[in-house]
Amino acid sequence: MAERAPVVAVVPLRDGRSGKTRLAGVLGADQRTRLVAVLARQVVDALLAAGPVTRVLVVTQDHDFAAGAVPADPRVEVVRQGRDRPGLNPAVAMGHERARDGGARRVLVVHGDLPLLTAADVRALLAPTAAVVVAADRAGQGTNALVLDAGLTFRFRFGPGSRAAHEREADRLGLGAVVVDRPGTAMDLDSPADWAALPGAARDRLARAVGPAVAVGPAHQ
């Protein structure tokens, strides 16, 4: 059996103080900070449990917050994002460069706010042999996860319309892209509508984790 190519995961992570502001009508400021940490830990745990992932790089401008949020595991490294390279796409590019320079053959980029992500979802993302794999959000417009061969010179386009932008980028490289559609990769958590759309058990679990007095009713959809 051929040796499995090293896979390094990149998780861009905002600091807890400025993240999830769109959830202000559902969660208080301290709760949102705890939510960012809880979701980041869950995502990293799923990555580590998947098997193929050999390292996880958490790229952030708030090193102390991220280090306290993610598991203390030798396979996890918190990478400080320089103030001269702010923003989501520069964070992903930095993680990709570090993974490639460290010997990765494939890079898996995953947002840190996927509340339903499991190890099985991670394995499903890595199952296709295509050079570019895209996992879209619930609306089918954004990109919640992206797998690519580490050696590609790929222009990351996370943000509105990123699924189509990443598919165009794959086409530009003459590769095309495989799309993986799973509930665990499609569900992110940015808005009150996302909070309301969570399965009840998942929403209750998060409410217990982030603290009391969480508004979870249909009025926040």
N, C-alpha and C positions, 0 to 999 in steps of 0.2 A: 504494500500500500504506500502511495506517495505521501511524503511528509506534508502535513497541513501547513499552508502558507500562514505566516504570522499576521494576525489581525490586531490592529490597535484601534480602540474606540476614542473618539473625541467628543467631549460634552462641554459646549460653551455654557457658562453660567454667569448670570448677572448677580450683582450683590443683593442681599436680602432686603436692603432698605429701599431700593428703587424699583424692585421687581413687582410685577403683578398689580400695578396701580389700577388696571381696569376692573379688578375685583373689589375695589374699595366699597362698593355698595353691598357686598356680601361678607367681606372679612375686614376686620380692623387692621391697622398697620402692623402691630406685633404678630397678629395671626398670619398676615401675608408673608412676613419674614420667616416665620416657622414653616409655612407652606412651601416656600422655595427650598428650604433645607430638607423637608420631608420628601418632596418629589425628587430632588437631586439624589438623595440616598437611595430611594426606590429604583431609580433608573440605573444608577451605578451597581446596585445589588443585582439587578436583572442582567446587566452586562457581564458581571463576574461569574454569574451562575450559568451562563450560556454554554461555556466550554471553549468555543473557538477563540474568544477574545483573550489575548495574552496580557494586554495593558490597557488602562483607561487613563486618558489625559483630560483633566478638568481644567479648562482655560477660563480665567476670570481676572477681573481687576481687583477683586476683594479676596485676597489670598487667605486671610484669617477666617473669614466667614465660610469660604468653601472648604477649607481644611477641617473646620468643625462640623460641617454638614455631611461630608462623604465618609464612607467607611475607612478606618485606619487599616489599610491593606497594602502590602508591598507592591501589589500590581497597580495601585492607584497613585497617580502623581498630579498634584495641583500645580498648574503652570500659570505664572503671573503674566497677565496681558499688559503690555506696556501702554502707558498713557498716550504714546505717540501712534498707537494703532488701535483706536477705540472702535467699538461697534461689533455686531455679530459676525459679519463676513470676515473681517480681519482676525477675529478670534478663531474662527474655523480654519482659516488659512494658516494661522500660526500653529494650531494643533496638527494640521495635515503635514506641514513642513517638519515639525518635530518628530512625528510618527515615521515619516519617510526616512529622515536622517537617522533614526534609530533602528532601521532595518525592517520596518513593516512592509508587507507585500500588499495588504489591503487596509483601507481606512474606513471605519464606520463612524459617521457623524450622527449623533442623536441629540435631540433637544432634551433639556433636563426637566421638562414639565409634562411627561407622559404618564398619567396616573395609572393606566391599565397595562403598561408594558411588562412583559414577562420574558423569561429566558427563552421560551418557545418562539416568541416574536423575534427575538434577536437571531436565533438560529434560522428562522424563515427568511430574514433579511440577507443572511450570509449564504443561503443555499444556492441561489442562482450563480452561475459562473460568469455572468456578464461583467464587463468592465465598469459599468455604471448601473446602480440599482437605486430606485427612488421609491420612497414611501410617502404618500400624500396625506394631508390632513382630512378631516371629516368632509370639508367642502370640496375636496379634490383640487384645490387651488394652490395651497402651500406645500412645503416639504418639511415633514417631521423627522425624517431620517434619510440618509444618503450613504451608499456604499460605493467606493471606487477603488480602482487599482492605484496604489500609492504613487506610482511613477507618472501618472497623468498630470499635465499642466492644465488644471481645471479651474475655471473662474466661478467661484461660489456666488450664488445669487439668492441667498435666503432673504425672505421678505415677501410682500404681496406678489402673487403670481409666480412664486419661485418654482413650482412644479414644472410649468411650461418652460420657464427660463432654464432650468437644469436639463430638461429634455432637449432644448435647443443647443445647449452647450455640448451635450453628448453627441448630437448630430454634427455639430461643428467639428468634433474630433473624429467623425466618421465611425462612431461606435453604436449609436442608438442607446436606449435605456430600457431596462426591465422595470416594471412597476409592481410593487408588492402592496397588497391592500389587506390589512388586518385590523381588527378593532383596537388592539393594543398599541399599534403605531399611529392609527388615525386620530385617536382621542388625545388632544392636548388641553391645557387648562389655562385660558387667558381671560375669559370674560364671564359675566354672570350667566350667559346662555350656556357656556361650556360647563359651568358648575351645575346648573340645573339638568343638563343632559347626562351627567354621570349616572351610572347605575347606583341605585340607592345604597347598596352595601359599600361601594367604594366611596360615595360621598360621606356616609356616616363614619367610615374609617378615618378619612381625612379630617372630618370635623372633630373627632376625638383627639386626633394627633395635634391639631393646631390650637386647640383650646376652646373654652366655652363661649356661649353667646354667638354662635355662628348662624346667620340667617340662611336657611336652606329651602325656603318655601317657593312655590311657583311664582310669587310676585317678583322674584329676581330673575326671571327668564328674560 
